[in-house]
Amino acid sequence: MTNAACYLRSSKDRHDLSLDAQRRALHDHARDNGLAIVTEFSDAVESGSDADRPGFQQLLASLRDKQRGWDTIIALDTSRIARRRHLALIFEHEAERAGVTVVYRNIPDTDPITGMLLRSILQAMDEWHSLTSKAKGLAGMAESVRQGWRAGGQAPRGYRLEHTPTGTIRDGQPVIRSRLVLGEKYEAIAAYLQARAQGKSRGIATAISGIESSLNELEWNALTYAGHTVWNQQAERQSGKYTHGTKRRPRSEWHITRDTHPALISDSEAEAILAQLDAGQGRRNRATDRIYLLSGLLVAPDGTAFSGETTKGQAAYRLGKGRRINARALDHAVLTQIFADLSAPAVAADIAERMRALHRPADKPRDLARLKSRLATLDGKIDRLVSLIAEDIDAAPAYRRAVAQMEAERVSVADEIKEASRISQDAEVVALWTATDVAAALDALRSEIQINVDDGNIRELRTALAQLVDRVEYDLDHREAIIYYCIQTGIKMALPRGTRPAPVTWNTVVIVK
């Protein structure tokens, strides 16, 4: 028999697509086709539109392991792997490179050409279904906002959520909608916003109201504090970047339903606050972003930040009174050194070694098989006790106490399994990461930077540099700069969701003539 791995994914609590239902179907298919399932990868309640799924990432990591012990992957259908065509194609390409066959239980066994065509059609339909579902969901949220309900999320400060059952049942659960009502400290919030609407500085407004944290977000919610429900204000994020290039969409795309909850300020005060925010953003987006590439990164050896200035048409970085360096000359020297560093094989080898040192597990991984066996035993005991509760009413209180104790132990064991799995996955990543992988990541980063240089797109170029460079120290007396790099490229894609690996750092010296 041929050894195989199976991949399971559920996005909703539906019995026909639950992990258990998929598992039964795949094991039946494997038995009927001479396959032996030796390992399983799964994601519960995860979207197929996103590649950042723990089980899916483990599957990709195992694909690259030549000692994996299986040569076939079984999934229920193409939509279990991904609901984005490009993700599905990348996955199948990775499998082909590894010499692994991908089998879909719900796709009939045909000749290779027909099979390829059928898979392509189904993958396109999967993406269409995902996009259609998203559009329907957004339309439903927009309609809910038009009716004055919240579109989700926490209540802004000064308000609280008042929940109202709609009488509708969805997936076995009652659908509840919410509105905003006055909450704690609403008077202080109103005092702050009214002071800002009058043109007072944040410092003065803070002193008047006593409100201190998250002031920028507070002001962007000015229309909410004027009693209106606002939705679709923030731009969508893809691959860690905002699709509009900024955090917020244009005002014309906001969905605003007026007079849905108690107002803390007037419409005119809200508009005055938003006008100030727009004006301030406009000032930041003009000359400074266009000219000063190293703004926010350039510091003196003692940590003092340089500021950008333009004198007689010449851009410069200034440190204190009368001490400056030509911005174009320093930018050119730093970029030249960055390109040299990113293309140097020794740099890739050095980063790979630092990655291994940083992410090598400090603790010996615990016995996962033993922990999983204990978890299965607890599940079985809990199921039996639950059955006994229904059969023996007199003994039910004692059984319930026993179930509660076992549930507490089960949570503890599940946490141990999660931590042991994380340590094991870290170890796998360290073992697989090579200088060649680092070089490929650096080459992609160098290409991104070069494209932005060629296009003169300084804003995007600054964003790329901020992902790579921690700071640039420049010594005006010795005309010497030190670039301090900080890179995580590639590592985050191989670790479980939510981890924050320590960055890899190194530095190089630039002589500015």
HUVENVEN-V235824 format. One record per pair of residues at least 24 apart in sequence whose C-alpha atoms are under 8 Angstrom apart, sorted by sequence separation. I is the first residue (numbers start at 1). J is the second residue. If there is no record, write none. Layout:
I,J  I,J
This chain:
158,182  159,183  160,184  230,254  231,255  291,315  382,406  483,507  484,508  19,44  155,180  158,183  159,184  230,255  231,256  292,317  382,407  482,507  483,508  78,104  157,183  158,184  193,219  229,255  230,256  482,508  483,509  73,100  75,102  77,104  150,177  157,184  158,185  159,186  229,256  230,257  482,509  483,510  71,99  72,100  73,101  74,102  75,103  76,104  77,105  149,177  150,178  157,185  158,186  228,256  229,257  378,406  481,509  482,510  71,100  72,101  73,102  74,103  75,104  76,105  77,106  149,178  150,179  157,186  158,187  193,222  228,257  229,258  480,509  481,510  71,101  72,102  73,103  74,104  75,105  76,106  77,107  149,179  150,180  228,258  229,259  480,510  481,511  4,35  6,37  48,79  51,82  60,91  63,94  72,103  74,105  148,179  158,189  227,258  228,259  229,260  379,410  480,511  481,512  2,34  3,35  4,36  5,37  8,40  13,45  38,70  48,80  50,82  63,95  66,98  157,189  227,259  228,260  229,261  378,410  479,511  480,512  1,34  2,35  3,36  4,37  5,38  6,39  7,40  8,41  9,42  10,43  11,44  12,45  48,81  49,82  227,260  228,261  479,512  1,35  2,36  3,37  4,38  5,39  6,40  7,41  8,42  9,43  10,44  11,45  48,82  49,83  60,94  64,98  227,261  479,513  1,36  3,38  4,39  5,40  6,41  7,42  8,43  9,44  10,45  11,46  48,83  49,84  63,98  88,123  190,225  227,262  228,263  292,327  375,410  5,41  9,45  10,46  11,47  48,84  51,87  226,262  227,263  9,46  10,47  11,48  63,100  226,263  227,264  294,331  85,123  225,263  226,264  227,265  293,331  375,413  9,48  84,123  85,124  224,263  225,264  226,265  374,413  375,414  83,123  84,124  225,265  226,266  78,119  85,126  226,267  84,126  85,127  371,413  79,122  83,126  84,127  78,122  79,123  82,126  83,127  223,267  226,270  78,123  225,270  371,416  372,417  83,129  84,130  371,417  79,126  83,130  223,270  26,74  78,126  222,270  223,271  441,489  7,56  26,75  222,271  368,417  441,490  26,76  25,76  222,273  7,59  222,274  368,420  438,490  220,273  367,420  368,421  22,76  219,273  220,274  366,420  219,274  365,420  220,277  219,277  365,423  365,424  363,423  157,218  156,218  361,423  429,491  5,70  156,221  361,426  429,494  3,69  4,70  5,71  7,73  360,426  361,427  429,495  3,70  4,71  5,72  6,73  7,74  8,75  359,426  360,427  2,70  3,71  4,72  5,73  6,74  7,75  8,76  359,427  2,71  3,72  4,73  5,74  6,75  426,495  2,72  4,74  10,80  360,430  425,495  9,80  194,265  198,269  359,430  425,496  8,80  9,81  193,265  197,269  7,80  197,270  422,495  7,81  190,264  198,272  356,430  422,496  189,264  190,265  194,269  197,272  355,430  356,431  29,105  193,269  197,273  187,264  193,270  196,273  356,433  186,264  26,105  150,229  25,105  149,229  151,231  180,260  181,261  182,262  193,273  49,130  148,229  179,260  180,261  181,262  352,433  179,261  180,262  352,434  352,435  145,229  351,435  145,230  349,434  350,435  145,231  349,435  352,438  348,435  351,438  348,436  142,231  349,438  348,438  348,439  345,439  348,442  343,439  342,439  343,442  342,442  343,443  342,443  343,446  342,446  339,446  146,255  148,257  145,255  146,256  147,257  148,258  145,256  146,257  149,260  145,257  148,260  142,255  359,501  359,502  358,502  358,504  334,483  355,504  354,504  325,476  324,476  323,476  351,504  351,505  14,171  13,171  293,458  291,458  290,458  293,461  294,462  289,458  290,459  293,462  297,466  289,459  303,473  297,469  299,471  301,473  297,470  298,471  299,472  300,473  301,474  337,510  297,471  298,472  299,473  300,474  301,475  297,472  298,473  299,474  300,475  298,474  300,476  334,510  333,510  294,472  333,511  333,512  330,512  329,512  58,425  61,428  65,432  61,429  64,432  61,494  57,493  58,494  57,494  57,495  57,496  52,493  54,495  54,496  53,496  54,497  53,497  52,497
